[in-house]
Amino acid sequence: MAKKTTEDMQKEVHGFISQFEEGYFSPLAMTLRMTEEVGELAREVNHYYGEKPKKAEEGERSLEQEVGDLLFVLICFANEQNIDLEEAYHLVMDKFRTRDQNRWTLKSKGETNHE
């Protein structure tokens, strides 16, 4: 599957939502949906890494699926609010690079995996 940019994802989600008369949910409803999805992600993390095993009647969900659900709702929220996710990403990374540059201990140059 070809990689998509955030712009591609925002356009694809907008195309999907635009098919329906109802369109995007209200910002409040989407914020509640994001909260719900974060809760579902937390539940899965607890099943994988925590001390709470799944009940026999609970269906199998993956962390990837839960993150995807959260991402979809986040993209819907961003679209409805006319937020460019790439711009939002650059703003937050600039904030972390400047505000938090000395907050944690840096790995030596050969150990880093991300740019």
MDAnalysis code that builds the backbone (N, CA, C; Angstrom):
import MDAnalysis as mda
import numpy as np

u = mda.Universe.empty(345, n_residues=115, atom_resindex=np.repeat(np.arange(115), 3), trajectory=True)
u.add_TopologyAttr("name", ["N", "CA", "C"] * 115)
u.add_TopologyAttr("resid", np.arange(1, 116))
u.add_TopologyAttr("resname", ["MET", "ALA", "LYS", "LYS", "THR", "THR", "GLU", "ASP", "MET", "GLN", "LYS", "GLU", "VAL", "HIS", "GLY", "PHE", "ILE", "SER", "GLN", "PHE", "GLU", "GLU", "GLY", "TYR", "PHE", "SER", "PRO", "LEU", "ALA", "MET", "THR", "LEU", "ARG", "MET", "THR", "GLU", "GLU", "VAL", "GLY", "GLU", "LEU", "ALA", "ARG", "GLU", "VAL", "ASN", "HIS", "TYR", "TYR", "GLY", "GLU", "LYS", "PRO", "LYS", "LYS", "ALA", "GLU", "GLU", "GLY", "GLU", "ARG", "SER", "LEU", "GLU", "GLN", "GLU", "VAL", "GLY", "ASP", "LEU", "LEU", "PHE", "VAL", "LEU", "ILE", "CYS", "PHE", "ALA", "ASN", "GLU", "GLN", "ASN", "ILE", "ASP", "LEU", "GLU", "GLU", "ALA", "TYR", "HIS", "LEU", "VAL", "MET", "ASP", "LYS", "PHE", "ARG", "THR", "ARG", "ASP", "GLN", "ASN", "ARG", "TRP", "THR", "LEU", "LYS", "SER", "LYS", "GLY", "GLU", "THR", "ASN", "HIS", "GLU"])
u.atoms.positions = np.array([
    [0.842, -1.172, 0.000],
    [0.000, 0.000, 0.000],
    [0.894, 1.246, 0.000],
    [0.585, 2.179, -0.867],
    [1.392, 3.395, -0.988],
    [1.240, 4.275, 0.253],
    [2.331, 4.901, 0.653],
    [2.318, 5.820, 1.788],
    [1.505, 7.055, 1.415],
    [0.797, 7.602, 2.399],
    [-0.010, 8.800, 2.180],
    [0.514, 9.922, 3.054],
    [0.440, 11.109, 2.535],
    [0.787, 12.273, 3.328],
    [-0.404, 12.627, 4.219],
    [-0.177, 13.499, 5.174],
    [-1.306, 13.953, 5.996],
    [-2.331, 14.668, 5.121],
    [-1.852, 15.391, 4.114],
    [-2.783, 16.063, 3.192],
    [-3.644, 15.032, 2.462],
    [-3.028, 13.948, 1.998],
    [-3.771, 12.870, 1.334],
    [-4.832, 12.293, 2.265],
    [-4.439, 12.042, 3.518],
    [-5.380, 11.463, 4.479],
    [-6.535, 12.420, 4.755],
    [-6.217, 13.704, 4.922],
    [-7.281, 14.671, 5.184],
    [-8.244, 14.760, 4.007],
    [-7.719, 14.729, 2.783],
    [-8.581, 14.772, 1.596],
    [-9.431, 13.509, 1.483],
    [-8.830, 12.361, 1.754],
    [-9.577, 11.098, 1.654],
    [-10.711, 11.049, 2.675],
    [-10.425, 11.434, 3.903],
    [-11.465, 11.444, 4.935],
    [-12.551, 12.443, 4.561],
    [-12.153, 13.622, 4.063],
    [-13.150, 14.620, 3.667],
    [-14.039, 14.088, 2.540],
    [-13.429, 13.415, 1.573],
    [-14.214, 12.819, 0.491],
    [-15.204, 11.794, 1.010],
    [-14.782, 11.009, 1.975],
    [-15.671, 10.004, 2.557],
    [-16.829, 10.673, 3.295],
    [-16.521, 11.613, 4.171],
    [-17.549, 12.267, 4.989],
    [-18.492, 13.099, 4.118],
    [-17.974, 13.691, 3.063],
    [-18.774, 14.563, 2.192],
    [-19.873, 13.826, 1.437],
    [-19.823, 12.494, 1.397],
    [-20.871, 11.710, 0.733],
    [-22.184, 11.751, 1.481],
    [-22.126, 12.097, 2.752],
    [-23.289, 11.978, 3.620],
    [-23.899, 13.338, 3.939],
    [-25.217, 13.398, 3.933],
    [-25.936, 14.636, 4.252],
    [-25.532, 15.179, 5.624],
    [-25.306, 14.293, 6.568],
    [-25.005, 14.733, 7.928],
    [-23.641, 15.427, 8.035],
    [-22.711, 15.068, 7.162],
    [-21.385, 15.666, 7.202],
    [-20.657, 15.352, 8.499],
    [-19.790, 16.254, 8.896],
    [-19.015, 16.058, 10.125],
    [-19.909, 16.243, 11.352],
    [-19.583, 15.512, 12.410],
    [-20.244, 15.738, 13.696],
    [-19.797, 17.089, 14.230],
    [-20.477, 17.566, 15.243],
    [-20.091, 18.833, 15.875],
    [-18.727, 18.666, 16.558],
    [-18.006, 19.778, 16.778],
    [-16.725, 19.681, 17.476],
    [-16.853, 18.997, 18.846],
    [-17.908, 19.281, 19.561],
    [-18.105, 18.641, 20.865],
    [-18.278, 17.133, 20.712],
    [-19.097, 16.719, 19.767],
    [-19.320, 15.284, 19.549],
    [-18.028, 14.590, 19.129],
    [-17.235, 15.256, 18.285],
    [-15.978, 14.630, 17.854],
    [-14.972, 14.567, 18.997],
    [-14.974, 15.568, 19.862],
    [-14.086, 15.528, 21.025],
    [-14.471, 14.364, 21.930],
    [-15.751, 14.148, 22.101],
    [-16.208, 13.003, 22.899],
    [-15.837, 11.686, 22.217],
    [-15.958, 11.644, 20.890],
    [-15.545, 10.436, 20.156],
    [-14.063, 10.164, 20.327],
    [-13.238, 11.225, 20.275],
    [-11.792, 11.042, 20.481],
    [-11.533, 10.483, 21.877],
    [-12.252, 11.007, 22.852],
    [-12.102, 10.523, 24.227],
    [-12.480, 9.045, 24.316],
    [-13.556, 8.687, 23.656],
    [-13.993, 7.291, 23.614],
    [-12.926, 6.405, 22.967],
    [-12.368, 6.869, 21.855],
    [-11.345, 6.083, 21.151],
    [-10.070, 5.964, 21.984],
    [-9.685, 7.020, 22.697],
    [-8.517, 6.940, 23.580],
    [-8.784, 5.906, 24.670],
    [-10.015, 5.866, 25.184],
    [-10.382, 4.863, 26.184],
    [-10.269, 3.448, 25.639],
    [-10.706, 3.253, 24.395],
    [-10.601, 1.926, 23.780],
    [-9.138, 1.542, 23.565],
    [-8.321, 2.504, 23.173],
    [-6.890, 2.245, 23.027],
    [-6.286, 1.884, 24.381],
    [-6.650, 2.631, 25.408],
    [-6.137, 2.352, 26.754],
    [-6.538, 0.953, 27.207],
    [-7.736, 0.558, 26.890],
    [-8.205, -0.782, 27.264],
    [-7.354, -1.867, 26.583],
    [-7.065, -1.669, 25.297],
    [-6.231, -2.639, 24.582],
    [-4.815, -2.665, 25.141],
    [-4.253, -1.504, 25.434],
    [-2.911, -1.449, 26.020],
    [-2.916, -2.197, 27.350],
    [-3.966, -2.010, 28.119],
    [-4.075, -2.711, 29.403],
    [-4.153, -4.227, 29.199],
    [-4.836, -4.659, 28.157],
    [-4.909, -6.097, 27.876],
    [-3.554, -6.657, 27.468],
    [-2.810, -5.899, 26.667],
    [-1.506, -6.368, 26.195],
    [-0.417, -6.270, 27.255],
    [-0.379, -5.152, 27.957],
    [0.748, -4.872, 28.844],
    [0.374, -4.785, 30.318],
    [-0.883, -4.704, 30.604],
    [-1.318, -4.520, 31.984],
    [-1.697, -5.822, 32.655],
    [-2.389, -5.660, 33.723],
    [-2.764, -6.813, 34.542],
    [-4.212, -7.222, 34.350],
    [-4.855, -6.712, 33.315],
    [-6.264, -7.019, 33.094],
    [-6.444, -7.814, 31.809],
    [-6.552, -9.116, 31.902],
    [-6.756, -9.925, 30.690],
    [-8.154, -9.697, 30.116],
    [-8.291, -9.995, 28.845],
    [-9.597, -9.878, 28.187],
    [-10.558, -10.908, 28.747],
    [-11.826, -10.529, 28.754],
    [-12.878, -11.484, 29.094],
    [-13.095, -12.386, 27.883],
    [-13.587, -13.573, 28.109],
    [-13.780, -14.544, 27.031],
    [-14.699, -14.008, 25.935],
    [-15.699, -13.211, 26.314],
    [-16.662, -12.716, 25.326],
    [-16.194, -11.456, 24.581],
    [-15.037, -10.908, 24.952],
    [-14.530, -9.717, 24.278],
    [-13.846, -10.093, 22.968],
    [-14.175, -9.370, 21.924],
    [-13.587, -9.611, 20.614],
    [-12.141, -9.160, 20.544],
    [-11.453, -9.683, 19.561],
    [-10.048, -9.349, 19.370],
    [-9.939, -8.007, 18.652],
    [-9.248, -7.070, 19.236],
    [-8.964, -5.766, 18.632],
    [-7.458, -5.569, 18.714],
    [-6.909, -4.865, 17.768],
    [-5.471, -4.645, 17.794],
    [-5.171, -3.202, 18.176],
    [-3.966, -2.998, 18.681],
    [-3.526, -1.641, 18.967],
    [-3.547, -0.811, 17.687],
    [-3.133, -1.417, 16.579],
    [-3.120, -0.730, 15.292],
    [-4.527, -0.258, 14.907],
    [-5.507, -1.107, 15.107],
    [-6.887, -0.756, 14.778],
    [-7.384, 0.380, 15.668],
    [-7.055, 0.332, 16.942],
    [-7.497, 1.373, 17.866],
    [-6.825, 2.704, 17.553],
    [-5.533, 2.677, 17.216],
    [-4.837, 3.907, 16.821],
    [-5.458, 4.444, 15.533],
    [-5.797, 3.557, 14.612],
    [-6.446, 3.974, 13.366],
    [-7.790, 4.640, 13.613],
    [-8.580, 4.076, 14.523],
    [-9.868, 4.683, 14.868],
    [-9.675, 6.093, 15.419],
    [-8.696, 6.230, 16.306],
    [-8.399, 7.538, 16.901],
    [-7.923, 8.517, 15.823],
    [-7.067, 8.054, 14.927],
    [-6.560, 8.904, 13.849],
    [-7.693, 9.390, 12.951],
    [-8.632, 8.508, 12.625],
    [-9.764, 8.892, 11.773],
    [-10.565, 10.019, 12.415],
    [-10.875, 9.879, 13.686],
    [-11.667, 10.908, 14.367],
    [-10.867, 12.200, 14.475],
    [-9.572, 12.092, 14.738],
    [-8.726, 13.279, 14.804],
    [-8.700, 14.002, 13.458],
    [-8.605, 13.251, 12.369],
    [-8.624, 13.863, 11.037],
    [-9.973, 14.530, 10.782],
    [-11.056, 13.878, 11.177],
    [-12.380, 14.501, 11.028],
    [-12.433, 15.822, 11.782],
    [-11.948, 15.823, 13.014],
    [-11.945, 17.035, 13.826],
    [-11.119, 18.127, 13.149],
    [-9.929, 17.775, 12.699],
    [-9.057, 18.747, 12.034],
    [-9.728, 19.299, 10.775],
    [-10.334, 18.444, 9.986],
    [-11.006, 18.896, 8.774],
    [-12.143, 19.858, 9.090],
    [-12.962, 19.496, 10.058],
    [-14.114, 20.334, 10.403],
    [-13.663, 21.696, 10.920],
    [-12.509, 21.735, 11.576],
    [-11.970, 22.976, 12.137],
    [-10.999, 23.693, 11.178],
    [-10.853, 23.159, 9.966],
    [-9.917, 23.721, 8.969],
    [-8.488, 23.796, 9.497],
    [-8.062, 22.719, 10.152],
    [-6.693, 22.616, 10.663],
    [-5.887, 21.753, 9.708],
    [-4.785, 22.277, 9.243],
    [-3.861, 21.528, 8.404],
    [-2.987, 20.708, 9.358],
    [-3.134, 19.395, 9.324],
    [-2.399, 18.544, 10.263],
    [-0.894, 18.633, 10.086],
    [-0.425, 18.843, 8.866],
    [1.018, 18.978, 8.666],
    [1.523, 20.253, 9.347],
    [0.778, 21.330, 9.198],
    [1.152, 22.583, 9.857],
    [1.110, 22.416, 11.382],
    [0.071, 21.745, 11.883],
    [-0.044, 21.500, 13.322],
    [1.135, 20.672, 13.820],
    [1.531, 19.684, 13.034],
    [2.681, 18.849, 13.389],
    [3.954, 19.688, 13.486],
    [4.188, 20.525, 12.492],
    [5.404, 21.356, 12.506],
    [5.404, 22.319, 13.687],
    [4.249, 22.868, 14.023],
    [4.157, 23.771, 15.178],
    [4.525, 23.052, 16.473],
    [3.997, 21.849, 16.645],
    [4.265, 21.127, 17.897],
    [5.703, 20.632, 17.957],
    [6.255, 20.200, 16.833],
    [7.648, 19.752, 16.841],
    [8.592, 20.909, 17.128],
    [8.299, 22.090, 16.584],
    [9.114, 23.266, 16.874],
    [9.052, 23.587, 18.369],
    [7.861, 23.471, 18.924],
    [7.694, 23.717, 20.358],
    [8.530, 22.734, 21.176],
    [8.463, 21.455, 20.841],
    [9.217, 20.458, 21.605],
    [10.723, 20.609, 21.408],
    [11.143, 20.959, 20.202],
    [12.583, 21.130, 19.948],
    [13.156, 22.327, 20.697],
    [12.360, 23.362, 20.897],
    [12.877, 24.544, 21.591],
    [12.617, 24.459, 23.093],
    [11.400, 24.212, 23.492],
    [11.039, 24.191, 24.906],
    [11.684, 23.028, 25.647],
    [11.734, 21.884, 25.017],
    [12.171, 20.667, 25.699],
    [13.548, 20.180, 25.266],
    [14.326, 21.030, 24.618],
    [15.603, 20.571, 24.079],
    [16.561, 20.051, 25.148],
    [16.458, 20.536, 26.369],
    [17.349, 20.082, 27.439],
    [16.613, 19.315, 28.528],
    [15.415, 18.865, 28.230],
    [14.583, 18.209, 29.236],
    [15.011, 16.771, 29.527],
    [15.466, 16.066, 28.507],
    [15.840, 14.667, 28.649],
    [17.287, 14.467, 28.231],
    [17.827, 13.328, 28.605],
    [19.214, 13.003, 28.274],
    [19.275, 12.471, 26.851],
    [20.064, 13.122, 26.015],
    [20.205, 12.690, 24.627],
    [21.027, 11.409, 24.535],
    [20.647, 10.562, 23.595],
    [21.451, 9.387, 23.269],
    [22.663, 9.855, 22.499],
    [23.683, 9.010, 22.450],
    [24.833, 9.360, 21.615],
    [24.398, 9.317, 20.153],
    [25.094, 10.009, 19.291],
    [24.700, 10.164, 17.876],
    [24.379, 8.849, 17.171],
    [25.117, 7.789, 17.433],
    [24.908, 6.516, 16.741],
    [23.682, 5.754, 17.205],
    [23.062, 6.173, 18.296],
    [21.941, 5.415, 18.853],
    [20.568, 5.903, 18.403],
    [20.462, 7.049, 17.785],
    [19.149, 7.596, 17.449],
    [18.556, 6.873, 16.256],
    [17.229, 6.689, 16.302],
    [16.508, 5.999, 15.238],
    [15.624, 6.934, 14.432],
    [15.344, 8.124, 14.947],
    [14.400, 9.040, 14.301],
    [15.063, 10.388, 14.076],
    [14.577, 11.078, 13.072],
    [15.075, 12.439, 12.813],
    [14.122, 13.449, 13.334],
])
